[in-house]
């Protein structure tokens, strides 16, 4: 008999010690073995049937008459007669012997198995041998109580003993249901399953083979699936690339047997083996389908699995939604809620036709609809997921005639009506549907038109006061999405609700930023910035003070950052920019901008990399503030006349004048000719932080976003415009190394708006003669100006013409005419 040693090697195991001596009459004279089928010949001698028949054949083959092997006497006949009595005696002897030997083997296993490993392995080898010799002996093994003893040895500290026990148990239970039942008692099945996670590969292989045999018997098969972790281990082994192929095959066959039970199918699905569930769903009857769909709805599926499920059973699920009973529809809707959360699987469900029955159930009303509100919530969630997939709902009909779609005015009216006449959970999801439909410019206008025609604006705004935060957030998102199309209308309708928005924004939010705060300030930032009435309302509510404080806290790190910090910052900067657009409307706006130090704040924000909107609106705000500087500058008494001097600027390598100009009082701004500061008069040019303002705006000229570049250039242009010392402003730009970037913007010609702005600033720069002379040698600048002169709009062409005159590329005919007229 062969067995594995402690190293897993095969070794010979003897069973001699358990065999009692047989009676001589039991032995065949030819084979010297106990006879299995004794027969008697003419001489009265008894032999093993096969042995004497072979002897007779050999006699004939050698050309002689058959003889008796013992007496050598020639036989007249080769007839043989079964020796039934002897065979019965031998069988009885063998049964007694086997029983006795089994008892001895069992005692050997029970008495100190750990003390004599060899004896235990030898005893198990004999048990295996006797069971292989006769299937009937397996019952004797069970009767002797050996199965439970073998099961106990599975917990042995000896790997060699454990391996042999697994091997023998498989032999004992093979094709014997009663033995399987016996082995399946207690926690033996659990012990066998533990071997599947063992590091030793042979233990795993023998264990899975034993489990497969046990799974062939249904009562034990059910117990296997009930053991926690069993199916996961089997699924892992069945899909393993490193396991022995036979072990993989046994694991697969075991799982196939386990598929007979619905609870096992659920566990398999939970552990990634979803096909049995899908197969049973497709092939089962109505009750089975409901059970399988319920299981499907409880699973948390990976996105790629959602796609597979939608492809295989999407059409069936849609048909259940259309024609199934309420329990089936409820289970199906819950499953679809999970599947629709992925973009690809949602589109597959749309192709399968989910939208019409889904919308029909949502809009069903009255007792006759038999569609409870809890399911409308699930349907609304699915619809929100479908809308979020980005599918084209304009091409998906809701009726057979194809006249209605989700964007049809009457359908949107029904959605708006349902929102106002249902519970919070459904309200929130349907608002989310409208948020999704208005997120795309292609569909937003349809929803906006329906909102206007239904007069639902006020109703939607009223959701800002809802008790549930999720509803408030979704309503804010929706209002923000439609604000580009109905900003003025929203601004008027929001009047009485602005205080609620300001209150939300000012809330501490537990030390962090909330989604509602980001959405609220985002809505305010998207409303028309030139609406003076709205600006006045916000000012009187203290909104600007709240926002400036919060911005400063964000900059200091006093507010804990999260994923809503960036949209909150962008929204607050946009709202604060609104105030800078209205500085000329009221002196208190200017005074607030001074007290809140808005100019230094925007200078800080203009360097926030990675937040284009923050940089854009900060630069735009600095432009508005800088335009007010000439009105806020304190002009000193005129200085005494000073000697005339030339102007030099460090722009293209030419040194500029520094310090105060001759005759100019110390501290007087060179650009505005008075006493300036960034905080009080919003001067970008005046020393200290002001110098940083110009440098940071110049840095923005290299931004990848052309809108940010244009805004920064517009802010810098205020230093060289009318009403200021433009030549000195050019000097400030030169000191900040800003002249070359301005010229580069002109040469690059990224957008028409940028070229228009750059041509204007370059023309102002070229008014400084020293710079014009140096630039005249740069052919690329002249070419860019010629291009603007040829292809720009009338205003740009006119400005480009003046710039080309500074470079002497176009003669100054007007000056020449006047000079000629003065000649005598």
C-alpha positions in Angstrom: 0.0 0.0 0.0 1.4 3.5 -0.9 1.2 6.6 1.3 2.9 10.0 1.5 5.6 10.6 4.2 6.1 13.8 6.1 7.8 15.3 3.1 5.0 14.4 0.8 6.9 11.5 -0.8 5.1 8.2 -1.6 6.2 5.3 0.6 5.2 1.7 1.0 2.9 0.9 4.0 2.6 -2.8 5.2 -0.6 -4.2 6.6 0.9 -7.6 7.6 0.6 -7.1 11.3 -3.2 -7.2 11.1 -3.6 -10.4 8.9 -4.3 -13.6 10.9 -3.1 -16.9 9.5 -5.6 -18.7 7.3 -6.6 -22.4 7.5 -4.6 -24.5 5.0 -7.8 -25.5 3.3 -8.4 -21.9 2.4 -5.2 -21.7 0.5 -5.0 -22.5 -3.2 -2.2 -25.0 -3.9 -1.3 -23.1 -7.1 -1.5 -19.4 -6.0 -0.6 -20.0 -2.3 -3.3 -17.4 -1.5 -6.7 -17.5 0.2 -9.2 -18.5 -2.4 -11.8 -16.1 -3.6 -13.8 -18.6 -5.8 -12.8 -22.2 -4.9 -13.7 -25.0 -7.3 -13.2 -28.8 -7.2 -11.8 -31.0 -10.1 -12.2 -34.7 -10.9 -9.7 -35.8 -8.3 -11.5 -34.0 -5.5 -8.7 -31.4 -5.1 -9.8 -27.7 -4.6 -8.2 -24.8 -6.4 -8.8 -21.1 -7.2 -11.0 -21.1 -10.3 -8.8 -18.8 -12.4 -5.7 -20.7 -11.3 -6.9 -24.2 -12.3 -8.3 -23.0 -15.6 -4.9 -21.5 -16.4 -3.3 -24.8 -15.6 -5.5 -26.6 -18.0 -4.7 -24.2 -20.8 -1.0 -24.6 -20.3 -1.4 -28.4 -20.4 -3.2 -28.3 -23.7 -0.7 -25.7 -25.1 2.1 -28.1 -24.3 0.4 -30.9 -26.2 -0.4 -33.1 -23.2 -3.5 -34.2 -21.5 -4.7 -32.2 -18.5 -3.5 -33.5 -15.2 -4.1 -32.7 -11.5 -1.4 -30.3 -10.3 -1.1 -32.1 -7.0 -1.3 -35.8 -7.9 -0.1 -35.5 -11.6 -2.9 -37.9 -12.5 -4.4 -37.6 -16.0 -7.9 -36.3 -15.9 -10.7 -37.7 -18.0 -12.6 -34.4 -17.8 -11.7 -30.8 -17.0 -15.1 -30.1 -15.6 -15.0 -28.0 -12.4 -17.5 -27.7 -9.6 -17.9 -24.6 -7.4 -17.1 -25.4 -3.8 -19.9 -23.3 -2.3 -19.6 -24.5 1.2 -15.8 -23.8 1.3 -16.4 -20.3 -0.2 -19.0 -19.5 2.4 -16.6 -20.6 5.1 -13.8 -18.5 3.6 -16.1 -15.5 3.3 -17.1 -15.9 7.0 -13.5 -16.2 8.0 -12.5 -13.2 6.0 -15.4 -11.2 7.5 -14.4 -12.1 11.0 -10.8 -11.4 10.1 -11.6 -8.1 8.6 -13.7 -7.1 11.5 -11.0 -8.1 13.9 -8.3 -6.3 11.9 -10.4 -3.2 11.6 -10.9 -3.2 15.3 -7.2 -3.5 15.8 -6.6 -0.7 13.3 -9.1 1.5 15.1 -7.5 0.8 18.4 -4.2 1.7 17.0 -5.6 5.0 15.9 -7.4 5.7 19.1 -4.5 4.8 21.5 -1.9 7.6 21.4 -1.9 8.3 17.7 0.5 11.2 18.2 3.0 8.9 19.9 3.4 6.5 17.0 3.0 8.2 13.7 4.1 5.2 11.7 1.6 3.0 13.4 -1.2 5.4 12.7 -0.3 5.7 9.1 0.0 1.9 8.8 -3.4 1.5 10.3 -5.0 4.0 8.0 -3.3 2.3 5.0 -5.0 -1.0 6.0 -8.4 0.7 6.3 -7.9 2.2 2.8 -6.8 -1.2 1.4 -9.8 -3.1 2.8 -12.3 -0.5 1.6 -10.8 -0.6 -1.9 -11.0 -4.4 -1.9 -14.7 -4.4 -1.1 -17.3 -1.7 -1.1 -19.2 -3.6 1.5 -16.3 -3.2 3.9 -17.0 0.6 4.0 -20.1 -0.2 6.0 -18.1 -2.2 8.4 -15.7 0.8 8.8 -18.7 2.9 9.7 -20.0 0.3 12.1 -16.7 0.2 13.8 -16.8 4.0 14.4 -13.6 4.5 12.5 -15.0 7.4 10.5 -15.1 9.7 13.5 -11.6 8.6 14.5 -10.3 9.4 11.1 -12.0 12.8 11.3 -10.3 13.5 14.6 -6.9 12.8 12.9 -7.5 15.7 10.6 -6.5 17.9 13.5 -3.3 16.1 14.1 -0.1 18.1 14.5 1.6 15.7 12.0 1.2 16.7 8.4 1.9 13.1 7.4 -1.1 11.9 9.5 -3.3 14.6 8.2 -2.5 13.8 4.6 -3.2 10.1 5.1 -6.4 10.9 7.0 -7.7 13.0 4.1 -6.8 10.3 1.6 -8.4 7.5 3.5 -11.6 9.5 4.3 -12.0 10.1 0.6 -11.8 6.3 -0.1 -14.2 5.6 2.8 -16.9 7.9 1.6 -16.6 7.4 -2.1 -19.9 5.9 -3.5 -21.3 5.5 0.0 -23.9 8.0 1.1 -24.2 6.6 4.6 -20.5 7.2 5.2 -20.9 10.7 3.8 -23.7 11.4 6.2 -21.6 10.1 9.1 -18.6 12.2 8.1 -20.8 15.3 7.6 -21.8 15.3 11.3 -20.3 17.7 13.8 -17.8 20.2 12.6 -15.8 17.8 10.4 -16.9 19.6 7.2 -15.7 22.9 8.6 -12.3 21.3 9.5 -12.0 19.9 5.9 -12.8 23.4 4.5 -10.1 25.0 6.6 -7.6 22.9 4.6 -8.5 24.9 1.5 -6.6 27.9 2.9 -3.6 25.8 4.0 -0.2 26.7 2.6 0.6 23.1 1.9 -0.6 22.3 -1.7 -1.1 18.6 -1.1 -3.4 19.2 1.8 -5.5 21.6 -0.3 -5.7 19.1 -3.2 -6.7 16.2 -1.0 -9.2 18.4 0.9 -11.0 19.6 -2.2 -11.2 16.1 -3.5 -12.8 15.0 -0.3 -15.2 17.9 -0.4 -16.2 17.0 -3.9 -17.1 13.5 -2.8 -19.1 14.9 0.1 -20.9 17.4 -2.2 -22.2 14.5 -4.3 -24.6 13.8 -1.4 -27.2 16.5 -1.2 -27.7 16.8 2.6 -23.9 17.2 3.2 -23.6 19.4 0.1 -26.0 21.9 1.8 -23.9 21.9 4.9 -20.8 22.7 2.9 -22.3 25.9 1.6 -23.5 26.8 5.1 -19.9 26.9 6.4 -18.7 30.6 6.5 -16.0 31.2 3.9 -16.4 27.8 2.1 -17.7 29.2 -1.1 -15.2 32.0 -1.2 -12.3 29.5 -0.8 -13.7 27.2 -3.5 -14.3 30.1 -5.9 -10.7 31.3 -5.3 -9.4 27.8 -5.9 -11.6 27.3 -9.0 -10.3 30.5 -10.6 -6.6 30.0 -9.5 -3.9 30.0 -12.1 -1.3 28.4 -9.7 -3.3 25.4 -8.4 -3.0 21.9 -9.8 -5.4 21.4 -12.6 -7.0 18.5 -10.9 -7.6 20.5 -7.8 -9.1 23.3 -9.9 -11.4 20.8 -11.6 -12.5 19.4 -8.3 -13.2 22.9 -6.9 -15.3 23.7 -10.0 -17.3 20.4 -9.8 -17.9 21.0 -6.1 -19.2 24.5 -6.8 -21.4 23.0 -9.6 -22.9 20.7 -7.0 -23.4 23.6 -4.6 -25.4 25.5 -7.2 -28.4 23.3 -6.4 -29.2 25.6 -3.5 -30.3 29.2 -3.9 -28.4 30.4 -0.8 -25.2 29.1 -2.2 -25.8 30.9 -5.5 -26.2 34.1 -3.6 -22.9 33.5 -1.8 -21.2 32.7 -5.1 -22.5 35.9 -6.6 -21.2 37.8 -3.5 -17.8 36.4 -4.1 -17.6 37.2 -7.8 -19.1 34.0 -9.3 -22.2 35.6 -10.8 -23.0 33.4 -13.7 -25.0 30.7 -11.8 -27.3 33.5 -10.5 -27.7 34.9 -14.0 -28.3 31.5 -15.5 -31.0 30.6 -12.9 -32.5 34.1 -13.4 -32.8 33.5 -17.2 -34.0 29.9 -17.0 -36.0 29.8 -13.8 -39.7 30.2 -13.3 -41.4 33.4 -11.9 -40.7 32.5 -8.2 -37.1 31.6 -8.9 -36.7 34.8 -10.9 -38.0 36.9 -8.0 -35.5 35.2 -5.6 -32.6 35.7 -8.0 -33.4 39.3 -8.7 -33.7 39.9 -4.9 -30.2 38.5 -4.5 -29.0 40.6 -7.4 -30.4 43.7 -5.8 -28.5 43.0 -2.6 -25.1 42.8 -4.3 -22.5 45.5 -4.5 -21.2 45.0 -8.0 -18.0 46.2 -9.6 -18.5 48.5 -12.6 -17.3 45.9 -15.1 -19.7 43.3 -13.6 -22.6 45.7 -13.8 -22.0 45.9 -17.6 -22.0 42.1 -17.9 -25.2 41.8 -15.9 -26.9 44.5 -17.9 -25.9 42.8 -21.2 -27.1 39.3 -20.1 -30.3 40.1 -18.2 -31.2 43.7 -19.0 -33.9 42.8 -21.4 -35.4 40.3 -19.0 -35.4 42.8 -16.2 -37.2 45.4 -18.3 -39.9 42.8 -19.2 -40.4 42.1 -15.5 -40.8 45.9 -14.9 -43.4 46.0 -17.6 -45.5 42.8 -16.8 -44.4 41.4 -13.5 -46.3 41.5 -10.2 -45.5 44.0 -7.6 -43.0 41.8 -5.6 -41.1 41.0 -8.8 -41.1 44.7 -9.9 -39.9 45.8 -6.5 -37.0 43.3 -6.6 -36.1 44.2 -10.2 -36.1 48.0 -9.5 -33.7 47.5 -6.6 -31.4 45.5 -8.8 -31.6 48.1 -11.5 -30.8 50.8 -9.0 -27.4 49.2 -8.5 -26.8 48.5 -12.2 -27.8 51.9 -13.4 -25.1 53.6 -11.2 -22.5 52.8 -13.9 -22.5 54.9 -17.1 -22.0 51.9 -19.5 -24.5 49.6 -17.8 -27.0 52.5 -17.6 -26.8 53.0 -21.3 -27.3 49.3 -21.9 -30.5 49.4 -19.8 -31.7 52.4 -21.8 -31.1 50.4 -25.0 -33.1 47.5 -23.4 -36.1 49.9 -23.1 -36.1 50.8 -19.4 -37.0 54.4 -19.7 -40.7 54.2 -20.8 -42.0 51.9 -18.1 -39.8 53.7 -15.5 -41.3 57.1 -16.3 -44.8 55.6 -16.5 -44.5 54.2 -13.0 -43.2 57.5 -11.7 -46.1 59.4 -13.1 -48.8 56.9 -12.1 -51.2 58.4 -9.5 -54.2 57.3 -7.6 -55.2 54.1 -5.9 -55.4 52.3 -9.3 -51.7 52.7 -9.9 -50.8 50.1 -7.3 -47.3 51.6 -7.2 -46.2 52.5 -3.7 -44.2 55.6 -2.9 -41.2 53.6 -1.7 -40.9 52.3 -5.2 -41.2 55.7 -6.7 -38.1 56.7 -4.7 -36.2 53.7 -6.2 -37.5 54.6 -9.7 -36.5 58.2 -9.2 -33.0 57.1 -8.2 -32.7 54.9 -11.3 -33.9 57.8 -13.5 -31.3 60.1 -11.9 -28.6 57.5 -12.6 -29.7 57.1 -16.2 -29.6 60.9 -16.8 -26.1 61.0 -15.2 -24.9 58.5 -17.9 -24.8 61.2 -20.5 -27.1 59.5 -22.9 -29.0 61.5 -25.5 -32.5 61.6 -24.1 -33.7 63.6 -27.1 -33.6 60.5 -29.2 -35.2 58.1 -26.7 -39.0 58.0 -27.1 -41.3 57.5 -24.2 -44.3 56.4 -26.3 -44.9 54.1 -29.2 -45.5 57.1 -31.6 -42.1 58.6 -30.7 -43.6 62.0 -30.0 -42.6 62.3 -26.4 -39.2 62.3 -24.8 -37.9 63.0 -21.3 -37.2 66.6 -22.6 -40.7 67.2 -23.9 -42.4 70.2 -22.2 -45.3 68.2 -20.8 -42.9 65.5 -19.4 -40.8 68.1 -17.7 -44.0 69.7 -16.4 -45.0 66.4 -14.9 -41.6 66.1 -13.2 -42.0 69.6 -11.8 -45.4 68.7 -10.6 -44.3 65.5 -9.0 -41.4 67.3 -7.2 -43.9 69.6 -5.6 -46.3 66.9 -4.6 -44.3 64.0 -3.2 -42.1 63.1 -0.2 -38.6 64.4 0.5 -36.8 61.3 -0.8 -38.5 61.4 -4.2 -38.2 65.2 -4.3 -34.4 65.0 -3.9 -34.0 62.3 -6.6 -36.2 64.1 -9.1 -34.4 67.4 -8.5 -31.2 65.4 -9.2 -32.8 64.3 -12.5 -33.3 67.9 -13.5 -29.8 68.8 -12.4 -28.5 66.1 -14.7 -30.7 67.3 -17.6 -29.6 70.9 -17.1 -25.9 70.1 -16.8 -25.6 69.9 -20.6 -26.1 72.9 -22.8 -27.8 70.6 -25.3 -30.7 69.8 -23.0 -30.7 72.7 -20.5 -32.7 75.0 -22.7 -35.5 72.5 -22.9 -35.8 72.3 -19.2 -35.5 76.0 -18.8 -38.3 76.6 -21.2 -40.5 74.2 -19.3 -39.7 75.8 -16.0 -40.6 79.2 -17.4 -43.8 78.0 -19.1 -45.0 76.2 -15.9 -44.2 79.1 -13.6 -42.1 76.8 -11.4 -39.3 79.2 -10.7 -40.7 80.3 -7.3 -41.5 76.6 -6.4 -37.9 75.6 -7.1 -36.5 78.5 -5.1 -38.7 77.6 -2.1 -36.8 74.4 -1.9 -33.9 76.5 -0.6 -35.8 76.6 2.7 -36.4 72.8 2.8 -35.7 70.9 6.1 -33.6 68.3 4.3 -30.1 69.3 3.4 -30.0 67.0 0.4 -33.0 68.8 -1.1 -31.5 72.2 -0.5 -28.2 71.1 -2.2 -30.0 69.7 -5.3 -32.2 72.8 -5.6 -29.0 75.0 -5.5 -27.4 72.9 -8.2 -30.4 73.1 -10.4 -30.8 76.9 -9.9 -27.1 77.3 -10.7 -27.4 75.2 -13.9 -30.3 77.3 -15.2 -28.9 80.7 -14.1 -27.1 81.3 -17.4 -30.5 81.2 -19.1 -32.7 83.0 -16.6 -30.2 84.9 -14.4 -32.2 88.1 -14.2 -35.4 86.2 -13.4 -33.7 84.2 -10.7 -32.0 87.3 -9.2 -35.5 89.0 -8.8 -37.1 85.8 -7.4 -34.3 85.1 -4.9 -34.8 88.4 -3.0 -36.5 87.0 0.1 -34.3 83.9 0.2 -30.9 85.7 0.0 -30.7 85.8 3.8 -30.9 82.0 3.9 -28.1 81.6 1.4 -25.9 84.1 3.3 -26.7 82.2 6.5 -25.7 78.9 4.9 -22.4 80.4 3.7 -21.5 82.0 7.0 -22.1 78.7 8.9 -19.0 77.3 10.5 -19.8 73.9 9.0 -18.0 72.0 11.7 -14.7 73.5 10.9 -14.8 72.4 7.2 -16.6 73.4 4.0 -19.9 71.8 3.2 -21.4 70.9 -0.2 -24.3 73.2 0.5 -22.0 76.2 1.2 -20.1 75.6 -2.1 -23.4 75.3 -4.0 -24.9 78.4 -2.4 -22.0 80.7 -3.1 -21.7 79.1 -6.6 -25.2 80.2 -7.3 -24.6 83.7 -6.1 -21.5 83.9 -8.1 -23.3 82.9 -11.3 -26.0 85.5 -11.1 -25.7 88.6 -13.3 -22.8 90.6 -11.8 -24.2 94.0 -13.1 -27.5 93.6 -11.2 -27.2 96.6 -8.8 -30.3 95.7 -6.9 -28.9 92.2 -6.0 -25.6 93.7 -5.1 -27.3 96.2 -2.8 -29.3 93.4 -1.1 -26.2 91.3 -0.6 -24.3 94.3 0.8 -27.1 95.1 3.3 -27.2 91.4 4.4 -23.4 91.6 5.2 -22.7 89.0 2.5 -19.5 90.7 1.3 -18.1 91.0 4.8 -18.8 87.3 5.5 -17.2 86.3 2.2 -14.1 88.4 2.7 -13.6 87.0 6.2 -14.0 83.5 5.0 -11.6 84.0 2.1 -9.0 85.3 4.5 -9.6 82.3 6.8 -9.1 79.9 3.9 -5.9 81.6 3.0 -4.6 81.3 6.6 -5.7 77.7 6.8 -8.1 78.3 9.6 -10.8 76.4 7.7 -10.2 72.7 7.1 -9.9 71.9 3.4 -11.8 69.2 1.5 -13.2 68.6 -1.9 -15.6 71.5 -1.7 -12.9 74.1 -0.8 -12.0 74.9 -4.4 -15.6 75.5 -5.6 -16.3 77.5 -2.5 -13.3 79.7 -3.1 -14.2 80.2 -6.8 -17.7 81.1 -5.9 -16.7 83.6 -3.2 -14.2 85.3 -5.5 -16.9 85.7 -8.2 -19.3 87.2 -5.6 -16.6 89.6 -4.4 -15.9 90.6 -8.0 -19.5 91.7 -8.2 -18.8 94.4 -5.6 -15.9 95.8 -7.6 -18.1 96.2 -10.6 -20.3 98.6 -8.6 -17.7 100.8 -6.9 -18.9 103.8 -8.8 -22.5 103.2 -7.7 -22.0 103.9 -4.0 -19.2 105.3 -1.8 -19.9 102.7 0.9 -18.8 100.0 -1.5 -15.4 101.7 -1.9 -15.2 102.2 1.9 -15.9 98.5 2.4 -13.3 97.5 -0.1 -10.8 99.6 1.8 -11.8 98.2 5.2 -11.8 94.6 4.0 -8.5 95.1 2.2 -9.9 93.6 -0.9 -7.1 94.7 -3.2 -4.4 92.9 -1.1 -6.7 89.9 -0.9 -7.1 89.7 -4.7 -3.4 90.1 -5.1 -2.9 87.0 -3.0 -5.6 85.1 -4.8 -4.3 85.9 -8.3 -1.3 83.6 -7.7 -3.4 80.6 -6.7 -2.2 78.1 -9.2 -4.5 75.4 -10.5 -7.7 77.4 -9.9 -8.3 79.3 -13.1 -11.6 80.8 -12.0 -10.0 82.3 -8.9 -7.1 83.8 -10.8 -9.5 85.0 -13.6 -11.9 86.9 -11.3 -9.1 88.1 -9.0 -7.4 89.7 -12.0 -10.7 91.2 -13.2 -11.4 92.6 -9.7 -8.0 94.1 -9.6 -8.7 95.8 -12.9 -11.9 97.3 -11.5 -10.2 98.4 -8.3 -7.2 99.9 -10.2 -9.6 102.0 -12.4 -10.7 103.7 -9.2 -7.2 104.6 -8.0 -7.1 107.9 -9.9 -10.3 109.0 -8.1 -8.9 108.0 -4.7 -5.4 109.3 -5.0 -4.5 112.3 -2.8 -2.8 114.8 -5.0 -0.1 116.9 -3.3 0.6 120.5 -4.0 2.4 121.1 -7.3 6.2 120.7 -7.0 8.5 123.5 -8.2 9.6 123.2 -11.8 12.3 120.7 -12.4 14.9 120.4 -15.1 13.7 118.5 -18.1 15.1 115.0 -18.5 14.7 112.0 -20.8 12.9 108.8 -19.9 14.7 105.5 -19.9 13.0 102.2 -19.1 14.4 98.7 -18.4 12.3 96.9 -20.8 14.5 95.4 -23.5 17.8 96.0 -21.7 17.5 99.8 -21.4 17.8 101.0 -17.7 14.8 102.8 -16.2 14.6 105.7 -13.8 14.2 104.7 -10.1 13.1 106.4 -7.1 11.2 109.7 -7.1 11.4 111.9 -10.2 13.1 115.3 -9.8 10.7 117.6 -8.1 8.3 114.9 -7.0 7.7 114.6 -3.2 8.9 111.5 -1.5 6.1 108.9 -1.4 4.2 110.2 -4.3 3.1 107.5 -6.8 4.9 107.8 -10.1 1.9 106.6 -12.0 -0.9 108.5 -10.3 1.0 111.6 -9.2 -0.3 111.4 -5.6 -0.2 109.5 -2.4 -1.3 105.9 -3.1 -1.5 102.6 -1.5 -2.8 99.2 -2.5 -5.2 99.0 0.4 -6.5 102.6 0.5 -6.5 103.6 -3.1 -6.1 100.2 -4.8 -2.9 101.3 -6.5 -1.2 98.4 -8.2 2.0 100.3 -8.8 2.8 101.8 -5.4 5.7 99.9 -3.6 5.5 97.1 -1.0 2.6 94.8 -1.7 1.9 96.9 -4.8 5.1 95.8 -6.4 4.0 92.2 -5.8 0.7 93.0 -7.5 2.3 93.9 -10.8 4.7 91.0 -10.6 2.0 88.5 -9.9 -0.2 89.9 -12.7 2.9 89.7 -15.0 3.3 86.1 -14.0 -0.3 85.4 -15.1 0.6 86.6 -18.7 2.2 83.2 -19.1 -0.9 81.3 -18.1 -2.3 78.5 -20.3 -5.8 79.8 -20.0 -6.2 82.8 -22.4 -9.0 84.2 -20.3 -6.7 84.5 -17.3 -4.1 86.1 -19.5 -6.6 88.6 -20.9 -7.8 89.5 -17.4 -4.3 90.0 -16.1 -3.4 92.1 -19.1 -6.5 94.3 -18.6 -5.5 94.9 -15.0 -1.9 95.9 -16.1 -3.3 98.1 -18.8 -4.8 100.4 -16.1 -1.2 101.5 -15.4 -0.7 102.9 -19.0 -4.2 104.2 -19.7 -5.7 107.6 -19.9 -5.7 109.7 -16.7 -2.4 108.4 -15.4 1.3 108.9 -16.1 1.4 106.3 -18.8 5.1 106.6 -19.4 5.7 105.9 -15.7 3.3 103.0 -15.9 5.4 101.6 -18.7 8.4 102.0 -16.4 6.5 100.0 -13.6 5.9 97.2 -16.1 9.5 97.3 -17.2 10.7 97.1 -13.6 8.5 93.9 -13.2 9.9 92.4 -16.4 6.5 92.7 -17.9 7.1 94.4 -21.3 8.5 91.4 -23.1 5.5 89.1 -22.0 3.1 91.7 -23.3 4.8 91.8 -26.7 4.9 88.0 -26.8 1.1 87.9 -26.3 0.8 90.1 -29.4 3.1 87.9 -31.4 1.5 84.6 -30.3 -2.0 85.8 -31.4 -3.7 83.1 -29.3 -7.3 84.6 -29.5 -8.9 87.6 -31.1 -9.8 89.1 -27.7 -6.2 88.8 -26.5 -4.8 90.3 -29.7 -7.1 93.3 -29.4 -6.0 93.9 -25.8 -2.3 93.3 -26.5 -2.4 95.7 -29.5 -3.8 98.4 -27.3 -1.2 97.9 -24.5 1.7 97.7 -27.0 0.6 100.9 -28.6 0.8 102.6 -25.2 4.2 101.1 -24.6 5.5 102.3 -27.9 4.7 105.8 -27.1 7.9 105.8 -25.1 10.4 106.7 -27.8 13.4 104.7 -26.4 11.3 101.6 -26.3 9.9 102.2 -29.8 13.4 102.5 -31.2 14.4 99.2 -29.6 11.3 97.4 -30.6 11.6 98.7 -34.2 14.5 96.2 -34.7 12.2 93.3 -33.8 10.6 92.2 -37.1 8.2 89.8 -35.3 6.5 92.7 -33.4 6.1 94.7 -36.6 4.7 91.6 -38.4 2.2 91.0 -35.6 1.0 94.6 -35.7 0.7 94.5 -39.5 -1.4 91.3 -39.1 -3.7 93.1 -36.7 -3.8 96.1 -39.0 -4.9 93.9 -41.9 -7.4 91.5 -40.1 -8.5 93.1 -36.9 -11.8 94.9 -36.3 -12.0 98.7 -37.0 -10.9 99.7 -33.5 -8.0 97.2 -33.4 -6.9 98.3 -36.9 -6.9 101.9 -35.8 -4.8 101.1 -32.7 -2.4 99.0 -34.7 -1.9 101.8 -37.2 -0.9 104.2 -34.4 1.5 101.6 -33.1 3.1 101.1 -36.6 3.6 104.9 -36.8 5.5 104.7 -33.5 7.8 102.2 -35.3 8.0 104.4 -38.4 6.4 101.6 -40.5 3.7 104.1 -41.6 4.6 107.7 -42.5 3.0 110.4 -40.3 1.5 112.3 -43.2 -0.4 114.6 -40.9 2.8 115.8 -39.3 4.5 116.2 -42.6 1.7 118.3 -44.0 1.7 120.7 -41.0 5.5 121.0 -41.1 5.3 121.9 -44.8 2.6 124.4 -44.2 4.8 126.3 -41.7 7.5 126.9 -44.3 7.8 130.5 -45.6 
